[in-house]
Amino acid sequence: MANVTRSRPLSPHLQVYKPIPTMVMSIVHRITGAALYFGTVLVAWWLIAAASGEAYFDWVNWFFGTLIGRLVLFGYTWALMHHMLGGLRHFMWDMGRGYEKHFNTKLAIVTPFVSVALTVLVWVAGYLAR
């Protein structure tokens, strides 16, 4: 009985597949979803600080204004933009559109560039609004 199980092939895993753009974007979509889940703690922290008093709110705003804080917020913004674009892609599929292989691959390739551009646009708009 032990010899039979040794001769069976193992189930394929990620390392046996060649990464293609749609697969990579699917994985990144899941990662950005998890990042948004944990990043929402930062939003809650900021709201709790706003309700806790001026001194604590000023300290939290100071932290978010540091280089590390801004990098974290920039990453959170990018995760939000990237996840939103992935969600719109899934919505398009739910409507029965965009299943063509070449279109789907092009959309997957463009998504990271558009998400970075939207992130920069949001940050520029935020700085201009100050």
C-alpha positions as CSV (number, residue, x, y, z in Angstrom):
1,M,0.0,0.0,0.0
2,A,2.9,2.4,0.8
3,N,4.4,1.9,-2.7
4,V,1.1,2.8,-4.4
5,T,1.0,6.3,-2.8
6,R,4.7,7.0,-3.5
7,S,4.2,6.5,-7.2
8,R,1.3,9.0,-7.4
9,P,2.1,12.5,-8.6
10,L,1.7,15.3,-6.2
11,S,-0.9,18.0,-6.8
12,P,0.4,20.9,-8.8
13,H,1.1,24.1,-6.9
14,L,2.0,27.7,-7.8
15,Q,5.6,26.8,-8.4
16,V,4.8,24.6,-11.4
17,Y,2.7,27.2,-13.2
18,K,4.3,29.9,-15.4
19,P,3.1,33.3,-14.1
20,I,0.8,35.1,-16.5
21,P,-0.5,38.6,-16.1
22,T,-4.0,37.6,-15.1
23,M,-2.8,35.2,-12.5
24,V,-0.4,37.8,-11.0
25,M,-3.2,40.4,-10.9
26,S,-5.5,37.9,-9.2
27,I,-2.9,37.3,-6.5
28,V,-2.2,41.0,-6.1
29,H,-6.0,41.7,-5.9
30,R,-6.1,39.3,-2.9
31,I,-3.0,40.9,-1.3
32,T,-4.4,44.4,-1.7
33,G,-7.7,43.2,-0.2
34,A,-5.9,42.0,2.9
35,A,-3.8,45.2,3.0
36,L,-7.1,47.3,2.9
37,Y,-8.5,45.1,5.7
38,F,-5.5,46.0,8.0
39,G,-5.1,49.5,6.6
40,T,-8.6,50.3,7.7
41,V,-7.3,50.0,11.3
42,L,-5.3,53.2,10.5
43,V,-8.5,55.0,9.5
44,A,-10.2,53.8,12.7
45,W,-7.2,55.0,14.7
46,W,-7.4,58.4,13.1
47,L,-11.2,58.6,13.8
48,I,-10.7,57.5,17.4
49,A,-8.0,60.1,17.8
50,A,-10.3,62.8,16.5
51,A,-12.9,61.8,19.0
52,S,-10.4,61.5,21.9
53,G,-9.2,65.1,22.0
54,E,-7.0,67.6,20.3
55,A,-3.7,66.6,21.8
56,Y,-4.0,62.9,20.7
57,F,-5.4,63.9,17.3
58,D,-2.5,66.3,16.8
59,W,-0.1,63.4,17.7
60,V,-1.7,61.0,15.2
61,N,-1.7,63.6,12.5
62,W,2.0,64.3,13.2
63,F,2.7,60.5,12.8
64,F,0.8,60.4,9.5
65,G,2.8,63.4,8.4
66,T,6.2,61.7,9.0
67,L,8.0,60.0,6.1
68,I,7.0,56.6,7.4
69,G,3.4,57.7,7.9
70,R,3.2,59.1,4.4
71,L,4.7,56.0,2.9
72,V,2.1,53.9,4.7
73,L,-0.7,56.2,3.6
74,F,0.7,56.2,0.0
75,G,0.7,52.4,0.0
76,Y,-2.8,52.3,1.5
77,T,-4.0,54.6,-1.3
78,W,-2.3,52.5,-3.9
79,A,-3.9,49.3,-2.5
80,L,-7.3,51.0,-2.6
81,M,-6.8,52.1,-6.2
82,H,-5.5,48.8,-7.3
83,H,-8.2,46.8,-5.5
84,M,-10.9,49.2,-7.0
85,L,-9.7,48.6,-10.5
86,G,-9.7,44.8,-9.9
87,G,-13.2,45.1,-8.5
88,L,-14.3,47.0,-11.6
89,R,-12.7,44.3,-13.8
90,H,-14.7,41.6,-11.8
91,F,-17.9,43.7,-12.2
92,M,-17.3,43.8,-16.0
93,W,-16.9,40.1,-16.0
94,D,-20.1,39.7,-14.0
95,M,-21.9,41.6,-16.8
96,G,-20.5,39.1,-19.3
97,R,-17.9,41.4,-20.9
98,G,-14.1,41.2,-21.2
99,Y,-13.7,37.4,-21.4
100,E,-11.5,37.6,-24.5
101,K,-8.0,36.3,-23.7
102,H,-6.1,39.1,-25.4
103,F,-8.3,41.9,-23.9
104,N,-8.2,40.3,-20.5
105,T,-4.4,40.0,-20.6
106,K,-4.0,43.6,-21.8
107,L,-6.3,44.8,-19.0
108,A,-4.2,42.9,-16.5
109,I,-1.0,44.4,-17.8
110,V,-2.4,48.0,-17.7
111,T,-3.9,47.7,-14.2
112,P,-0.7,48.3,-12.2
113,F,0.2,51.4,-14.3
114,V,-3.3,52.9,-14.0
115,S,-3.4,52.2,-10.2
116,V,-0.1,54.0,-9.7
117,A,-1.2,56.9,-11.9
118,L,-4.5,57.2,-10.0
119,T,-2.6,57.0,-6.7
120,V,-0.3,59.9,-7.7
121,L,-3.3,61.8,-9.0
122,V,-5.1,61.4,-5.7
123,W,-2.0,62.6,-3.8
124,V,-1.4,65.6,-6.1
125,A,-5.1,66.6,-5.7
126,G,-4.8,66.2,-1.9
127,Y,-1.7,68.5,-1.8
128,L,-3.3,71.0,-4.1
129,A,-6.4,71.1,-1.9
130,R,-4.4,71.9,1.2
